[in-house]
Amino acid sequence: MLKLEARPQPSKAMSVASPLLALLITVGIGVLLFALLGKDPLRGLQMFFWEPVKSAYGLSELAVKATPLILIALGLALCFRSNVWNIGAEGQFILGAVFASGIAMQAGPETGRWIVVAILLAGVVGGMLWAAIVALLRDRCNANEILVSLMLVYVAEMVLSYLVYGPWKDPQGYNFPQTISFLEATRIPRLFTGLRTNIGLLMALGMVVLFWLFLFRTYAGFQLQVGGLAPHAARYAGFSSRRSLWVALLASGGMAGLAGGLEAAGPLGQLTPYVPVGYGFAAIIVAFVGRLHPVGIVFAAALMSMFYIGGELAQSRLGLPKSITGVFQGLLLFSLLGCDTLIHYRIRWQASAARAARAVHASVSNKAA
């Protein structure tokens, strides 16, 4: 029989190999799932892992979806390293899109390109304000930030619905729940002609560098991580837990809000009820698959973007339900949780009690003979 045996110390090799092993398990279960649904498994895997990267257009779409995931996951990694569990980044993403759209709709024919900066700053402010509610309730009322941040996602969705169905509805939009299309001056500049990749990708990669420097090369980043790993030691050293809470949540909310602003003024070009597509929740998986490390988050975001694009292709070309994307995301998360067990435990083969008793009896009999 197999038995889990505690390791004397965590395995660094398994810490690196666990995400790769989780991906292989996800692929294996995915193959079985395609077969059970009566679809060609190789064709299904092609939709998820080859189609998104085989052309410049596919890579561009991969970057478009990876950009918000990177930004949100960086903020969440900072929170989780600080032992602050912000689960409501989706709500902060929505409020960022709302605030950014509010500025974008103020543009007129004479507005210059400078407004793009104001739009993105408004997105950051929107996300930070929504996260500040969580920080305030946790700080003043000791409310659980998991529940508060998660419940605020639904409030944010109601705010979005109220605006696009009410005062912000386009009067010439044939009664569709959407704002006016943003003017060209407000749109996020694209990197390549004919492709949707915009400067948000460069901003996300720049943030990866900044977060790496902050976490691993600054005293403030060290304080946050010590507060998360050893709260009692942090208090003994004089580190402020309140400051860590506010810094982590405001930074996380600001990053989610920035992602929302980039999404609204970038690929979408207007505010609709379909802005929330689950990036805030998927970024939680991205953060953990990337080992809460800025560089690892980039690769995890690319993988999660493949799942998004692959799910859309599988829906249109193979006739699979839209939920297939969520299935693969969930498989990856649970596979990772299972594989992470091997970081602290090793698998040992242990003979069953009955077999061990027979072996002892046989040994005694042989000696007697």
C-alpha positions, -999 to 999 in steps of 0.1 A, spaced: 0 0 0 11 36 -6 17 59 23 25 96 26 56 102 47 66 137 59 98 150 44 124 164 69 123 196 49 103 208 18 115 196 -15 128 224 -38 127 200 -68 91 192 -63 83 229 -58 95 235 -93 81 202 -108 47 204 -92 32 229 -117 45 209 -146 32 176 -131 -2 193 -125 -3 204 -162 4 169 -174 -23 156 -151 -47 182 -165 -38 173 -201 -43 136 -193 -78 141 -177 -86 165 -206 -79 137 -231 -102 114 -212 -128 140 -211 -127 146 -248 -130 109 -254 -160 106 -231 -177 135 -250 -171 117 -283 -146 142 -296 -112 135 -310 -87 140 -281 -59 151 -304 -81 177 -321 -92 189 -287 -57 193 -274 -48 211 -306 -75 237 -299 -60 244 -265 -23 242 -270 -15 247 -307 -41 270 -323 -34 299 -299 4 300 -308 5 289 -344 1 324 -360 8 361 -352 -30 366 -347 -31 338 -322 -2 351 -303 -17 386 -303 -50 372 -288 -29 353 -263 -12 385 -252 -45 403 -250 -59 378 -225 -26 373 -207 -22 411 -199 -51 414 -174 -42 381 -159 -6 391 -153 -16 425 -138 -43 411 -114 -21 380 -104 8 403 -95 -14 422 -71 -29 390 -57 6 375 -52 16 405 -31 -16 400 -10 -11 363 -6 25 367 4 13 392 30 -12 367 43 -41 389 31 -66 369 11 -81 391 -15 -106 369 -34 -126 397 -49 -102 410 -75 -130 405 -100 -150 433 -84 -120 456 -83 -115 448 -120 -151 458 -127 -148 491 -108 -116 499 -126 -135 495 -159 -163 516 -147 -141 545 -135 -120 543 -167 -152 544 -188 -165 574 -170 -135 594 -180 -135 580 -216 -171 591 -221 -161 627 -213 -139 629 -244 -149 652 -273 -137 657 -309 -110 681 -297 -96 658 -269 -60 648 -273 -43 615 -266 -33 626 -231 -67 614 -220 -54 578 -221 -33 585 -191 -63 599 -172 -84 569 -182 -58 544 -168 -53 564 -136 -91 564 -131 -91 527 -135 -64 524 -108 -83 547 -85 -115 527 -90 -98 494 -81 -81 509 -51 -113 524 -37 -131 491 -40 -102 473 -22 -101 501 4 -136 490 15 -122 456 23 -91 470 40 -113 494 61 -137 466 73 -108 443 81 -88 470 99 -117 486 119 -142 458 123 -119 427 120 -142 415 92 -130 385 72 -114 399 40 -123 367 20 -160 371 25 -160 409 22 -140 410 -10 -160 382 -25 -194 397 -17 -183 430 -31 -179 413 -65 -217 410 -67 -221 446 -56 -198 457 -84 -217 437 -109 -249 454 -98 -233 489 -101 -222 480 -136 -256 467 -146 -273 498 -132 -250 521 -152 -253 503 -186 -290 497 -183 -296 532 -169 -279 565 -170 -249 554 -192 -270 535 -218 -263 547 -253 -294 565 -265 -287 554 -301 -277 518 -292 -310 502 -301 -318 496 -264 -287 474 -259 -272 477 -224 -240 494 -234 -224 528 -233 -214 548 -264 -184 536 -283 -154 554 -270 -137 579 -294 -105 569 -311 -85 594 -289 -94 574 -258 -84 540 -271 -53 523 -258 -26 525 -284 -19 492 -302 15 478 -307 10 463 -342 -13 473 -371 -41 448 -376 -36 431 -342 -53 438 -309 -22 437 -287 -18 471 -271 7 489 -248 -10 471 -219 13 442 -225 44 464 -221 29 478 -189 22 443 -176 58 432 -183 71 464 -167 50 457 -136 66 422 -134 100 438 -131 88 464 -106 70 438 -84 101 416 -85 123 445 -73 98 454 -46 94 419 -32 130 407 -33 151 439 -33 134 463 -9 130 465 28 93 473 25 88 441 4 107 421 30 84 435 58 53 424 39 66 389 34 77 385 70 43 397 81 27 369 60 51 341 69 55 349 106 30 375 120 43 372 156 79 377 145 68 407 124 51 423 154 81 416 176 103 433 150 81 463 150 66 458 116 31 474 112 5 448 103 -20 475 96 3 491 71 10 458 54 -28 452 51 -35 485 35 -4 484 12 -13 449 0 -50 455 -6 -45 489 -22 -18 476 -45 -38 446 -54 -69 467 -61 -50 492 -81 -36 465 -103 -70 449 -109 -84 484 -116 -56 490 -141 -65 458 -159 -101 468 -160 -93 502 -175 -71 486 -201 -99 461 -210 -126 487 -213 -106 513 -233 -86 486 -252 -102 455 -268 -138 464 -259 -139 502 -266 -171 506 -245 -186 494 -212 -210 465 -214 -225 440 -189 -200 414 -203 -169 432 -190 -165 406 -161 -153 374 -178 -137 359 -147 -102 373 -150 -102 382 -113 -109 346 -103 -87 330 -129 -58 352 -117 -60 334 -84 -50 302 -101 -24 321 -122 -8 335 -90 -5 300 -74 6 282 -105 32 309 -109 43 302 -73 35 338 -63 66 349 -82 64 376 -108 83 357 -134 63 325 -128 31 345 -131 40 354 -167 42 318 -178 11 308 -158 -8 337 -174 2 325 -209 -11 290 -200 -44 303 -186 -48 324 -217 -45 292 -238 -74 278 -218 -95 308 -226 -88 308 -263 -89 270 -265 -123 270 -248 -136 295 -273 -123 275 -302 -136 242 -288 -170 258 -284 -171 271 -320 -153 242 -338 -160 211 -318 -195 220 -304 -184 218 -268 -201 239 -241 -186 272 -230 -180 258 -196 -151 237 -209 -127 267 -201 -138 266 -165 -134 228 -164 -97 231 -175 -90 259 -151 -105 238 -122 -86 207 -132 -54 227 -132 -61 241 -98 -70 209 -81 -41 190 -98 -18 217 -85 -32 214 -50 -27 176 -51 8 178 -65 18 204 -39 13 177 -13 45 161 -26 65 192 -16 61 183 21 55 146 18 70 117 -2 52 86 -13 64 53 3 54 18 -5 44 0 27 34 -36 29 -1 -43 43 -4 -57 78 -16 -91 66 13 -94 41 38 -83 68 23 -109 93 26 -137 67 62 -127 60 71 -128 97 54 -162 101 72 -176 71 105 -163 85 99 -179 119 89 -212 103 120 -213 82 142 -207 112 124 -234 131 129 -258 103 
